[in-house]
Amino acid sequence: MAVIEDFFKLDIRVGEIVKAEPFEKARKPAYKLWVDFGEELGIKKSSAQITQCYSLEDLPGKQVLAVVNFPPRQIADFLSEALVLGTYSEQGVVLITPDKPVKKGDKLG
């Protein structure tokens, strides 16, 4: 069972997707994302299996929540540096987003 201290180890921040591309080399349908987490963290890359619910045109400008302190993970020829959060829903993965615009880099608390 997880304890609250486990949750506090995660650094979950708000970022804004600034670029999205198809990820053709991924085993499952995915996009390559570039997410701006503000001055402190800058832009981090992420691979996201969100193709069922989002088109590439939907993504730039969208604010998302992501874990930014996991080690980078090599996925095919792409180094994923952040884990963008979403729910596994009936229609596919749905991104977790703030319900109001907030500052890039804000922490989930």
N, C-alpha and C positions, 0 to 999 in steps of 0.2 A: 504494500500500500504506500502511496506517495504521501509525503508530509509537506506542510506549508513551506518549510525550508527549501524543498525541491523546487517549488514554484518560484521562490525568490531568486534562485540561481539563473533563471531565464531573463534575458534582456530583450523585452518585446517593445518594439518601437513602431511609430507611424512613419511610413514613407510614401512618396508619390512616384508612381510609375512614370518614367520619362521616355522609355523606349521599349517596344515589344517586337519580337521577331518569331517566325516559326522555328521550331527546334526539330529539324528533320532527322537528326541522328538519334533522338531519344527513342527508347524501346516502346514507350506508350506515348500517345499524342500529348504534346506539351508545347509551351512557348518559352523562349528566352526572354527574361525581363531584366531591365535595368531600373533600379529603384533608388530614388534620392532620399536619404535619411537626414539631410540637413548638414550644417557646417561641421559638426563634431564627427560624423561617420562618413559623410560623402555618399557616393553612389556605389551600391553593391549589386551584384548580379544574382539572379535566382532562376531556377528552372521550375515551372509551374504547370501541373496537369489540369488546366482550367479551360481546355478547348471546347468542352461541351456547352459551357454557359457564356463564354466571352469570345468575341471576335477580336482580332488584332486592333481594330479601330476603336473598340470600347475601352482599351486599357490606358493609353497615355492620359495623364492628368488625374487618374483614379488614385485615391489614398487607400493604403492597405496597412494591415498589421503584420509584422514579421519578427521572428526570432533572429537576432543579429549576432549572438555570441556562440553559436555552434561552430565547430571547425568547418572550413570550406570542404565541399564534397565534389569530386570529379564525376561528372555525368557525361559520358561519351567524350566529346571534345570541348566541353564547357565546364568551367569551374563555378559552382553555385556557392555563393557566400552568405546567403540569407534564406531562411525558410518562411516563405509567405504563407500566412494562415488562412484556412478555409474550412468549410464544413463539407463532409461527404453527404450530399443530399440526393434525393431521388433523381433530380435533373442533372446531376454532376457536381463538381466541386464549386462551391459558392464562396467568394472571397469575404473575409471579415474586414469591415471598413468602419471608420468612425461615422456616427450619424450626423455630425457637423464638421465642417472643415477645421483642421487643427494645424499647429506648427509641425513641419517636418522634424522628425527626431523625438517628438514627445514620447514619453515612456508610458506603457501600460502599468497602472498601479492599483 
